[in-house]
């Protein structure tokens, strides 16, 4: 019984200390990720990748719509149209939710 109690106490202590250390490490990683996300070079790279993706999606839509014709579902056509309009808006600001 004494060994079982010692084992349970050790597991409880290890859990508490491990979770505290894990939380601290999580906070470190989160702060580092926030610093990287706020870096202007990273923001510019992400925005240019998003604009290129919108351009490729538009080209793909046109090539598919030429082959498929009017069989493209209306919701898909509306979504592509909204993405195309969003890409033409010069006021886009990555990270503000105003894409």
Buried (B, 14 or more C-beta within 10 A) or exposed (E): EEEEEEEEEEEEEEEEEEEEEEEEEEEEEEEEEEEEEEEEEEBEEEBEEBBEEBEEBBEEBEEBBEEEEEEEEEEEEEEBEEBBEBBEEEEBEBEEEEB
